[in-house]
Amino acid sequence: RSSIAKQYGPQYPQTLGIEQGGTPNWSPALNILSGHIGTVFSVAFSPDGRRIVSGSHDATLRIWDAETGQQLGSSLKGHNARVTSVAFSPDGRRIVSGSDDKTVRIWDAETGRQLGPSLEGHNARVLSVAFSPDGRHIASGSSDKTMWIWDAETCQQLGSSLEGHNGWVRSVAFSPDSRRILSSSGDNMVQTWDVETGQQLGLSLKGHGILINSVPFSPDGRRIVSGSHDKTVRIWDAETGQQLGPSLQGHNDVAFSPDGRRIASGSNDKTVLIWDAETGQHLGPSLEGHDGGISSVAFSPDGRRIASGSYDKTVRIWDAETNNQLGSSLEGHNNWVTSVAFSPDGRRIISGSDDKTVRIWDVKTGRQLGSSLEGHEYWVTSVAFSPDGRRIVSGSGGMTVWIWDANTGQQVGPVLEGHDDAISSVTFSPDGRRIVSGSYDETVRIWDVETGQQLGPSFKGHNDAVNSVAFSSDGRHIVSGSDDETVRIWDAETGQQIGASLEGHNDEINSVGFSADSRRIVSGSRDQTVRIWDAETGQQLGSSLEGHNNWVLSVAFSPDGRRIVSGSSDKTVRVWDMETYRQLGSSLEGHYGGINSVGFSPDGRRIVSGSDDKTVRIWDLQHATSVNMTFNYGDCMPDGWVRGPNSERLFWVAPRLQKGLFPPFQVLFIGRHIQTRLDMSKFVHGNAWTHVRGGLSK
């Protein structure tokens, strides 16, 4: 708790509560340095650890106070293209920068003024710069495939350019004794050079399968670490050139700690990892918080902090010692969640993702049950439980349908093959003996669960991709929605279309479903509307349900048929009353990506949603439809304020809590962020502090 909370908390019992999934430690992110208006490409600590310099796509350098996070002085301007690399001199008095404008520049770290003329000679972008430990030399690497050495005092080039790579030189680094230089390149190799002679020393270090981003020496000069776009980090013996131990999997930008015992790495997966340099093992959980890929990492001189720069335009500082994380992140999908469904008993949820996996979750704890179901070679588009909950079906962009044992996670029977394009939707028949699938090949197919054989010919009639399919409750009919803007009903036995196509939407139809009594059909469309149809007559019932301001991606009836839930690209979930055709309560907000899939629990009391933000969320329907409050945060409300129904500010949420925040009517959050629940049972607010002090309400 903060000092303010300890001092004044007892006087204000009617306050907002915070529940978090874990220990009450502060986040490892000590500070977020915001100011650049473009991607931050490079960061570096000053030798005393009190300042940080950053270079950005906005063509500026900025110097920051490492303790307060405040910018020191004005931005350093002079480059006329993005700044790709920055470094302090060993005495901390100068800064060197490299840019896409093909120049290297030296700056006074106190005044921010450029020292001397620009260092010109490269005929393409400068990608990396470094000071020698003795402060006498500067090295620069360029996309012209050369490396240059400069006199740091006179700004003159020393000798000829160092040539040997046949790809862009992406990283340069001096050895601790200033006698050698390392360079890495798009040719997948690391090379060592003699500073005095400019000659290459020994053999090139080979092993990475794609371009290398970063290569520093260990502090004792005996080891080299390299990070590559092949998502591996490798450690090398600086004398023999041999790789030491196995590759460290997952990341591509690297830095040694000052004592050489740890390695920090950053990745496009938006995380920073710390590794044991001897064993190659992870030390603690990943450092999460950036909203974009990590472009640069650096240790503070004392090794206690790490700075990271990101495509999200921020610099973040992390506590490298404790590696504390608030709550235990529920490690799950690492790409979009495309489909979710409750088990028949409501105790489990399945999710399918663009990461090619299917995962099973415990509804009560949010924990993943068992290992991920792996086998699909392409993204998973649709998942469903069998009526008895013992099996799972999944469809994929690889044109195949798989059946899994829900308890063991093992594949059951053969892979169902026959479609000529990606599978968009799959579900079981009510008796669990058949599976229906819809595909971008414009057909609907039915399969025998036991044999894996297709039953009868394909259902043809749509003239564009089929996006969604569903069985009626008696298993006699199938409904399908298509990019051709029509809904069609089929006889499940004969494959013949029943009646005319249901027309009314004026854009592609993404989702369809039957009511529990099979008398009504619901459809959601890119035209931003939800429509309800009479399954017998094909006529639209009532007016269209309007409210979403982007594509409706998923719709479903409640088990009792009295409500409909819809999810949209507008990042909201909405619940609708079937009697009045009106929205019930406020929109359910919390996802910060489009919502691809929604569904009711078997008892109708909860809703599950899966999103492009890689998370699954569960909502309490009773509270969600009775609470008249709009929760806007994250990228929907960048200022962090949660607002009431009239847009009045209620309270502010710190940035470190926003991504995992969920309101009181949301039951569970499954994702890679810290969980933060709002307890509003004692929360009151008024126009003056006297309205809430001592528990007095407005």
BAMAR-464070 format. One line per field, with one value per residue (C-alpha): x, y, z. Coordinates in nm, 3 decimals. Layout:
px: X,...
py: Y,...
pz: Z,...
// end
This chain:
px: 0.000,0.111,0.191,-0.119,-0.338,-0.192,-0.239,-0.586,-0.741,-0.915,-1.091,-1.237,-1.388,-1.614,-1.344,-1.264,-1.100,-0.833,-0.794,-0.491,-0.391,-0.072,0.153,0.119,0.457,0.507,0.556,0.914,0.861,1.013,0.935,0.784,0.960,0.719,0.791,0.913,0.658,0.811,0.951,1.239,1.521,1.805,1.862,2.173,2.257,2.521,2.828,2.705,2.357,2.188,2.085,1.943,1.975,1.727,1.716,1.396,1.223,1.131,1.497,1.575,1.779,1.645,1.823,1.627,1.672,1.687,1.529,1.240,1.181,1.181,1.342,1.657,1.675,1.555,1.565,1.893,1.813,2.033,1.972,1.722,1.616,1.549,1.813,1.900,2.173,2.300,2.577,2.747,3.121,3.298,3.322,2.958,3.038,2.958,2.696,2.737,2.446,2.395,2.113,1.938,2.072,2.407,2.588,2.740,2.719,2.879,2.693,2.775,2.577,2.537,2.439,2.289,2.493,2.660,3.041,3.231,3.115,2.903,3.107,3.033,3.154,2.896,2.687,2.384,2.207,2.414,2.265,2.497,2.753,2.978,3.247,3.562,3.607,3.908,3.694,3.938,3.752,3.403,3.288,2.995,2.821,2.605,2.366,2.643,2.792,3.099,3.224,3.425,3.648,3.667,3.889,3.652,3.846,3.919,3.614,3.844,3.819,4.104,4.228,4.006,3.657,3.639,3.486,3.401,3.031,2.798,2.497,2.410,2.627,2.360,2.563,2.914,3.083,3.432,3.609,3.674,4.040,3.943,4.166,3.896,3.563,3.271,3.031,2.713,2.533,2.242,2.472,2.403,2.767,2.964,3.315,3.603,3.841,4.172,4.122,4.477,4.521,4.159,4.221,3.973,4.075,4.006,3.701,3.352,3.103,2.834,2.523,2.231,1.982,1.889,2.020,2.187,2.070,2.303,2.651,2.818,3.130,3.108,3.272,3.584,3.610,3.611,3.261,3.036,2.657,2.453,2.081,1.915,1.590,1.587,1.464,1.772,2.042,2.382,2.693,3.038,3.394,3.571,3.903,3.799,3.476,3.292,2.933,2.904,2.604,2.268,2.098,1.866,1.530,1.286,1.451,1.675,1.821,2.076,2.299,2.535,2.503,2.812,2.929,2.880,2.660,2.329,2.201,1.898,1.712,1.422,1.187,0.908,0.680,0.690,0.878,1.220,1.384,1.679,1.903,2.176,2.485,2.634,2.336,2.122,1.817,1.551,1.581,1.230,0.928,0.938,0.915,0.589,0.434,0.539,0.268,0.512,0.816,1.139,1.406,1.682,1.784,2.059,2.175,2.251,2.618,2.534,2.336,2.027,1.814,1.735,1.623,1.421,1.312,1.014,0.808,0.536,0.741,0.832,1.138,1.080,1.305,1.286,1.411,1.658,1.721,1.377,1.216,0.888,0.561,0.224,0.024,0.105,0.040,-0.168,0.060,-0.154,-0.200,0.064,-0.160,-0.524,-0.792,-1.030,-1.288,-1.410,-1.675,-1.797,-1.811,-2.164,-2.114,-1.981,-1.661,-1.420,-1.357,-1.180,-1.009,-0.855,-0.596,-0.387,-0.094,-0.217,-0.314,-0.630,-0.625,-0.855,-0.907,-1.053,-1.337,-1.296,-0.920,-0.838,-0.557,-0.480,-0.566,-0.294,-0.082,-0.193,-0.356,-0.108,-0.116,-0.269,-0.018,-0.218,-0.423,-0.720,-1.041,-1.317,-1.361,-1.654,-1.724,-1.928,-2.264,-2.124,-1.810,-1.579,-1.457,-1.348,-1.358,-1.136,-1.117,-0.812,-0.684,-0.511,-0.840,-0.861,-1.091,-0.947,-1.122,-0.961,-1.018,-1.114,-0.960,-0.629,-0.576,-0.495,-0.620,-0.904,-0.946,-0.831,-0.802,-1.113,-1.005,-1.198,-1.246,-1.055,-0.994,-0.967,-1.224,-1.418,-1.661,-1.720,-1.968,-2.114,-2.468,-2.692,-2.642,-2.265,-2.250,-2.193,-1.985,-2.074,-1.808,-1.820,-1.538,-1.406,-1.452,-1.823,-1.946,-2.092,-1.999,-2.115,-1.885,-1.930,-1.754,-1.663,-1.534,-1.419,-1.594,-1.795,-2.167,-2.327,-2.228,-2.119,-2.395,-2.361,-2.549,-2.350,-2.144,-1.883,-1.703,-1.911,-1.817,-2.043,-2.253,-2.480,-2.714,-3.073,-3.149,-3.314,-3.023,-3.249,-3.144,-2.825,-2.792,-2.505,-2.392,-2.174,-1.975,-2.248,-2.461,-2.717,-2.825,-2.934,-3.110,-3.034,-3.184,-2.912,-3.004,-3.044,-2.823,-3.099,-3.164,-3.494,-3.684,-3.534,-3.217,-3.261,-3.165,-3.145,-2.789,-2.595,-2.250,-2.079,-2.231,-1.981,-2.185,-2.516,-2.695,-3.025,-3.228,-3.267,-3.615,-3.488,-3.765,-3.540,-3.205,-2.963,-2.705,-2.426,-2.274,-2.006,-2.291,-2.262,-2.607,-2.754,-3.072,-3.324,-3.515,-3.814,-3.667,-3.994,-4.086,-3.745,-3.883,-3.690,-3.839,-3.849,-3.596,-3.223,-3.022,-2.798,-2.533,-2.200,-1.986,-1.781,-1.823,-2.027,-1.804,-1.992,-2.347,-2.521,-2.858,-2.882,-2.995,-3.346,-3.368,-3.450,-3.120,-2.857,-2.491,-2.279,-1.908,-1.759,-1.447,-1.538,-1.391,-1.724,-1.961,-2.330,-2.634,-2.976,-3.331,-3.529,-3.864,-3.783,-3.498,-3.305,-2.962,-2.955,-2.729,-2.406,-2.163,-1.910,-1.575,-1.231,-1.085,-0.837,-0.873,-1.162,-1.385,-1.392,-1.605,-1.874,-2.089,-2.318,-2.248,-2.497,-2.682,-2.700,-2.543,-2.204,-2.061,-1.722,-1.539,-1.218,-1.028,-0.750,-0.581,-0.489,-0.711,-1.026,-1.261,-1.563,-1.844,-2.115,-2.432,-2.654,-2.426,-2.326,-2.682,-2.772,-2.465,-2.514,-2.152,-1.915,-1.561,-1.316,-0.945,-0.638,-0.615,-0.985,-0.918,-0.543,-0.567,-0.649,-0.975,-1.273,-1.586,-1.949,-2.258,-2.235,-1.861,-1.778,-1.441,-1.475,-1.122,-0.787,-0.611,-0.231,-0.075,0.077,-0.272,-0.469,-0.405,-0.520,-0.798,-1.148,-1.462,-1.673,-1.908,-1.623,-1.555,-1.222,-0.943,-0.726,-0.423,-0.059,-0.118,-0.150,-0.505,-0.660,-1.021,-1.225,-1.429,-1.696,-1.912,-1.804,-1.742,-1.933,-1.858,-1.983,-1.920,-1.710,-1.485,-1.733,-1.978,-1.758,-1.551,-1.638,-1.862,-2.123,-2.276,-2.391
py: 0.000,0.355,0.600,0.801,0.491,0.400,0.755,0.836,0.498,0.460,0.796,0.690,0.342,0.390,0.349,0.151,-0.184,-0.352,-0.730,-0.870,-1.223,-1.246,-1.071,-0.695,-0.614,-0.321,-0.396,-0.451,-0.154,0.126,0.402,0.469,0.745,0.901,1.185,1.049,1.062,0.770,0.423,0.418,0.228,0.253,0.319,0.338,0.417,0.672,0.522,0.643,0.503,0.835,0.916,0.734,0.840,0.730,0.760,0.753,0.743,1.107,1.197,1.315,1.202,1.256,1.237,1.121,1.116,0.744,0.792,1.027,0.947,1.317,1.445,1.647,1.954,1.980,1.707,1.677,1.773,1.769,1.441,1.468,1.102,0.846,0.787,0.418,0.388,0.583,0.540,0.733,0.786,0.608,0.931,1.015,1.356,1.276,1.087,0.934,0.871,0.706,0.778,0.689,1.022,0.834,1.037,0.983,1.274,1.347,1.546,1.719,1.522,1.826,2.098,1.888,2.067,1.886,1.865,1.917,1.830,1.530,1.216,1.150,0.873,0.597,0.594,0.432,0.424,0.404,0.122,0.098,0.309,0.248,0.424,0.234,0.176,0.413,0.682,0.739,0.573,0.539,0.249,0.266,-0.002,0.065,-0.081,-0.010,-0.337,-0.160,-0.062,0.255,0.357,0.725,0.936,1.060,1.386,1.492,1.327,1.191,0.843,0.610,0.398,0.241,0.107,-0.250,-0.468,-0.837,-0.872,-0.927,-0.796,-0.485,-0.433,-0.415,-0.407,-0.309,-0.343,-0.291,-0.544,-0.428,-0.360,-0.148,-0.360,-0.554,-0.478,-0.713,-0.675,-0.862,-0.858,-0.958,-1.228,-1.421,-1.397,-1.232,-1.110,-0.986,-0.708,-0.561,-0.192,-0.090,-0.277,-0.309,-0.676,-0.951,-1.179,-1.550,-1.715,-1.576,-1.700,-1.895,-2.067,-1.824,-1.893,-1.533,-1.180,-1.090,-0.778,-0.739,-0.853,-0.737,-0.872,-1.000,-0.760,-0.981,-1.003,-1.382,-1.437,-1.291,-1.299,-1.260,-1.211,-1.286,-1.264,-1.644,-1.578,-1.731,-1.591,-1.761,-1.736,-1.780,-1.828,-1.508,-1.689,-2.007,-1.887,-2.196,-2.174,-2.231,-2.442,-2.457,-2.157,-1.954,-1.967,-1.684,-1.343,-1.133,-0.817,-0.876,-0.720,-0.857,-0.747,-0.561,-0.868,-1.092,-1.334,-1.241,-1.160,-0.945,-0.996,-0.818,-0.947,-0.862,-1.053,-0.732,-0.893,-0.870,-1.186,-1.228,-1.534,-1.698,-1.659,-1.986,-2.221,-2.051,-2.076,-1.805,-1.606,-1.527,-1.437,-1.226,-0.849,-0.746,-0.407,-0.277,-0.255,-0.305,-0.513,-0.447,-0.283,-0.230,-0.340,-0.223,-0.291,-0.007,0.006,-0.147,-0.427,-0.357,-0.206,-0.273,-0.014,-0.119,0.076,-0.026,0.025,0.151,0.477,0.439,0.358,0.146,0.082,-0.251,-0.384,-0.653,-0.784,-0.876,-0.944,-0.911,-0.937,-0.842,-1.163,-1.467,-1.407,-1.681,-1.778,-1.861,-1.789,-1.580,-1.472,-1.379,-1.584,-1.670,-1.893,-1.980,-2.212,-2.336,-2.705,-2.842,-2.843,-2.486,-2.578,-2.551,-2.324,-2.406,-2.151,-2.164,-1.922,-1.798,-1.954,-2.291,-2.431,-2.523,-2.471,-2.584,-2.360,-2.401,-2.148,-2.103,-2.050,-1.935,-2.187,-2.386,-2.754,-2.977,-2.900,-2.714,-2.925,-2.905,-3.053,-2.796,-2.658,-2.339,-2.104,-2.246,-2.078,-2.252,-2.480,-2.657,-2.915,-3.226,-3.235,-3.478,-3.266,-3.556,-3.439,-3.120,-3.033,-2.771,-2.629,-2.472,-2.250,-2.564,-2.701,-2.973,-3.060,-3.234,-3.419,-3.430,-3.615,-3.336,-3.516,-3.636,-3.376,-3.650,-3.648,-3.893,-4.068,-3.944,-3.585,-3.480,-3.366,-3.262,-2.886,-2.694,-2.382,-2.271,-2.399,-2.111,-2.283,-2.622,-2.763,-3.095,-3.212,-3.229,-3.607,-3.573,-3.815,-3.564,-3.254,-2.974,-2.753,-2.436,-2.321,-2.043,-2.292,-2.185,-2.526,-2.683,-3.043,-3.301,-3.564,-3.887,-3.845,-4.211,-4.286,-3.940,-3.987,-3.716,-3.791,-3.724,-3.456,-3.106,-2.847,-2.596,-2.275,-1.991,-1.803,-1.677,-1.793,-1.961,-1.798,-1.969,-2.284,-2.422,-2.718,-2.676,-2.826,-3.133,-3.188,-3.178,-2.842,-2.647,-2.271,-2.101,-1.740,-1.623,-1.342,-1.341,-1.151,-1.432,-1.675,-2.019,-2.310,-2.668,-3.011,-3.195,-3.530,-3.441,-3.136,-2.947,-2.580,-2.518,-2.220,-1.902,-1.740,-1.498,-1.159,-0.819,-0.764,-0.536,-0.675,-1.006,-1.227,-1.341,-1.543,-1.734,-1.944,-2.114,-2.043,-2.337,-2.415,-2.389,-2.142,-1.841,-1.765,-1.486,-1.338,-1.083,-0.892,-0.654,-0.405,-0.357,-0.503,-0.812,-0.953,-1.213,-1.436,-1.671,-2.012,-2.131,-1.834,-1.679,-1.337,-1.091,-1.048,-0.695,-0.430,-0.485,-0.462,-0.160,-0.020,-0.163,0.081,-0.182,-0.533,-0.781,-1.088,-1.330,-1.384,-1.640,-1.703,-1.758,-2.110,-1.984,-1.790,-1.461,-1.285,-1.255,-1.175,-1.015,-0.938,-0.686,-0.533,-0.226,-0.419,-0.445,-0.725,-0.638,-0.821,-0.779,-0.845,-1.067,-0.920,-0.554,-0.584,-0.339,-0.355,-0.462,-0.245,-0.095,-0.250,-0.487,-0.319,-0.441,-0.606,-0.392,-0.588,-0.697,-0.972,-1.279,-1.517,-1.502,-1.760,-1.817,-2.060,-2.351,-2.184,-1.854,-1.659,-1.593,-1.492,-1.584,-1.373,-1.425,-1.143,-1.026,-0.903,-1.271,-1.296,-1.477,-1.301,-1.424,-1.188,-1.212,-1.147,-1.052,-0.769,-0.674,-0.596,-0.408,-0.189,0.135,0.238,0.270,0.145,0.296,0.241,0.103,0.213,0.304,0.578,0.654,0.896,0.604,0.745,0.520,0.718,0.704,0.696,1.071,1.056,1.202,1.098,0.849,0.731,0.690,0.360,0.349,0.240,-0.073,-0.199,-0.104,-0.402,-0.665,-0.456,-0.596,-0.441,-0.590,-0.772,-0.952,-1.285,-1.386,-1.268,-1.524,-1.370,-1.272,-0.958,-0.905,-0.952,-0.652,-0.670,-0.367,-0.418,-0.147,-0.281,0.009,0.269,0.597,0.929,1.283,1.640,1.717,1.520,1.569,1.346,1.040,1.100,0.866,0.653,0.920,0.870,1.128
pz: 0.000,-0.062,0.218,0.129,0.157,0.497,0.628,0.501,0.429,0.768,0.717,0.382,0.417,0.116,-0.147,-0.456,-0.385,-0.595,-0.603,-0.780,-0.867,-0.664,-0.417,-0.350,-0.505,-0.734,-1.100,-1.219,-1.451,-1.244,-1.492,-1.833,-2.023,-2.270,-2.509,-2.840,-3.120,-3.307,-3.240,-2.991,-3.164,-2.912,-2.541,-2.323,-1.959,-1.870,-1.694,-1.355,-1.416,-1.345,-1.703,-2.004,-2.366,-2.631,-3.011,-3.209,-3.544,-3.477,-3.562,-3.208,-2.909,-2.559,-2.225,-1.920,-1.545,-1.466,-1.123,-1.197,-1.563,-1.647,-1.966,-1.900,-2.117,-2.474,-2.734,-2.926,-3.284,-3.591,-3.770,-4.054,-4.046,-3.776,-3.509,-3.506,-3.241,-2.938,-2.680,-2.398,-2.387,-2.097,-1.898,-1.961,-2.107,-2.471,-2.667,-3.012,-3.246,-3.585,-3.824,-4.146,-4.276,-4.325,-4.058,-3.713,-3.468,-3.131,-2.866,-2.539,-2.280,-2.055,-2.299,-2.577,-2.840,-3.128,-3.093,-3.414,-3.762,-3.853,-3.929,-4.294,-4.521,-4.519,-4.836,-4.672,-4.336,-4.016,-3.808,-3.506,-3.318,-3.018,-2.814,-2.730,-2.353,-2.352,-2.518,-2.804,-3.089,-3.231,-3.448,-3.688,-3.893,-4.195,-4.448,-4.702,-4.560,-4.414,-4.071,-4.002,-3.712,-3.618,-3.393,-3.122,-3.076,-3.435,-3.595,-3.868,-4.014,-3.912,-4.200,-4.461,-4.411,-4.274,-4.542,-4.540,-4.468,-4.761,-4.572,-4.374,-4.064,-3.795,-3.473,-3.361,-3.021,-2.877,-2.657,-2.297,-2.379,-2.684,-2.910,-3.095,-3.258,-3.313,-3.603,-3.692,-4.021,-4.235,-4.375,-4.050,-3.933,-3.652,-3.732,-3.513,-3.620,-3.499,-3.419,-3.509,-3.836,-3.949,-4.026,-3.955,-3.666,-3.689,-3.837,-3.866,-3.606,-3.788,-3.663,-3.677,-3.952,-4.028,-3.977,-3.644,-3.459,-3.165,-3.049,-2.726,-2.550,-2.195,-1.945,-1.924,-2.303,-2.302,-2.436,-2.704,-2.707,-3.024,-3.082,-3.413,-3.606,-3.589,-3.230,-3.067,-2.843,-2.867,-2.650,-2.808,-2.687,-2.801,-2.854,-3.032,-3.196,-3.069,-2.945,-2.569,-2.473,-2.649,-2.805,-2.583,-2.756,-2.812,-2.840,-3.060,-2.894,-2.618,-2.352,-2.084,-1.723,-1.593,-1.400,-1.704,-1.512,-1.675,-2.022,-2.099,-2.423,-2.590,-2.855,-3.095,-2.856,-2.641,-2.351,-2.190,-2.053,-1.818,-1.861,-1.658,-1.879,-1.753,-1.765,-2.029,-1.803,-1.760,-1.439,-1.320,-1.531,-1.844,-1.801,-1.964,-2.020,-2.359,-2.623,-2.911,-2.998,-2.808,-3.020,-2.761,-2.410,-2.175,-1.817,-1.577,-1.470,-1.132,-1.298,-1.089,-1.365,-1.728,-1.982,-2.285,-2.593,-2.796,-3.108,-2.869,-2.856,-2.487,-2.281,-1.970,-1.673,-1.490,-1.159,-1.267,-0.916,-0.785,-1.123,-0.935,-1.118,-0.974,-0.980,-1.184,-1.553,-1.705,-1.990,-2.285,-2.648,-2.819,-3.105,-3.167,-2.992,-3.274,-3.106,-2.754,-2.609,-2.270,-2.189,-2.134,-1.756,-1.760,-1.577,-1.868,-2.165,-2.487,-2.705,-3.050,-3.176,-3.464,-3.275,-3.417,-3.075,-2.887,-2.510,-2.229,-1.924,-1.577,-1.547,-1.174,-1.159,-1.510,-1.526,-1.837,-1.798,-1.935,-2.234,-2.543,-2.813,-3.097,-3.444,-3.674,-3.921,-3.971,-3.755,-3.562,-3.672,-3.475,-3.170,-3.003,-2.731,-2.797,-2.611,-2.352,-2.303,-2.380,-2.718,-2.887,-3.255,-3.415,-3.766,-3.921,-4.199,-4.320,-4.463,-4.196,-3.904,-3.596,-3.311,-2.965,-2.638,-2.395,-2.097,-2.239,-2.510,-2.758,-3.116,-3.176,-3.510,-3.848,-3.959,-4.155,-4.499,-4.807,-4.808,-5.072,-4.861,-4.498,-4.249,-4.094,-3.856,-3.693,-3.442,-3.321,-3.384,-3.071,-3.047,-3.086,-3.377,-3.656,-3.718,-3.957,-4.111,-4.320,-4.542,-4.759,-5.046,-5.034,-4.912,-4.599,-4.516,-4.261,-4.111,-3.917,-3.582,-3.546,-3.896,-4.001,-4.335,-4.508,-4.505,-4.841,-5.088,-4.995,-4.947,-5.230,-5.289,-5.142,-5.399,-5.156,-4.840,-4.569,-4.238,-3.985,-3.942,-3.668,-3.607,-3.493,-3.150,-3.304,-3.544,-3.850,-3.990,-4.043,-4.079,-4.259,-4.306,-4.590,-4.747,-5.014,-4.755,-4.719,-4.449,-4.570,-4.401,-4.505,-4.450,-4.255,-4.412,-4.778,-4.804,-4.984,-4.912,-4.733,-4.863,-4.996,-4.869,-4.578,-4.715,-4.549,-4.442,-4.676,-4.600,-4.526,-4.254,-3.993,-3.746,-3.722,-3.462,-3.376,-3.063,-2.823,-2.958,-3.320,-3.406,-3.450,-3.610,-3.518,-3.755,-3.714,-4.003,-4.117,-4.167,-3.785,-3.714,-3.551,-3.705,-3.588,-3.829,-3.814,-3.898,-4.056,-4.273,-4.326,-4.233,-4.019,-3.671,-3.540,-3.621,-3.656,-3.334,-3.377,-3.147,-3.253,-3.451,-3.629,-3.771,-3.566,-3.556,-3.331,-3.201,-2.980,-2.813,-2.438,-2.337,-2.258,-2.584,-2.410,-2.478,-2.746,-2.701,-2.973,-3.005,-3.242,-3.393,-3.186,-2.888,-2.703,-2.603,-2.598,-2.459,-2.619,-2.496,-2.733,-2.630,-2.676,-2.927,-2.710,-2.552,-2.187,-1.974,-2.092,-2.332,-2.176,-2.227,-2.133,-2.439,-2.629,-2.952,-3.173,-3.028,-3.250,-3.047,-2.776,-2.601,-2.303,-2.020,-2.003,-1.713,-1.903,-1.617,-1.775,-2.109,-2.251,-2.508,-2.707,-2.869,-3.097,-2.778,-2.712,-2.403,-2.298,-2.058,-1.862,-1.765,-1.497,-1.692,-1.398,-1.289,-1.640,-1.748,-1.429,-1.382,-1.572,-1.594,-1.885,-1.828,-2.071,-2.030,-2.205,-2.565,-2.562,-2.305,-2.307,-2.014,-1.782,-1.643,-1.574,-1.645,-1.544,-1.769,-1.834,-1.910,-1.569,-1.431,-1.147,-1.077,-1.248,-1.316,-1.321,-1.655,-1.502,-1.411,-1.721,-1.954,-1.703,-1.553,-1.540,-1.390,-1.109,-1.345,-1.521,-1.353,-1.503,-1.728,-1.909,-2.073,-2.041,-1.833,-1.458,-1.331,-1.155,-1.036,-0.926,-0.609,-0.614,-0.333,-0.107,-0.374,-0.366,-0.531,-0.510,-0.612,-0.304,-0.074,0.211,0.028,0.065,0.378,0.662,0.446,0.374,0.034,-0.212
// end
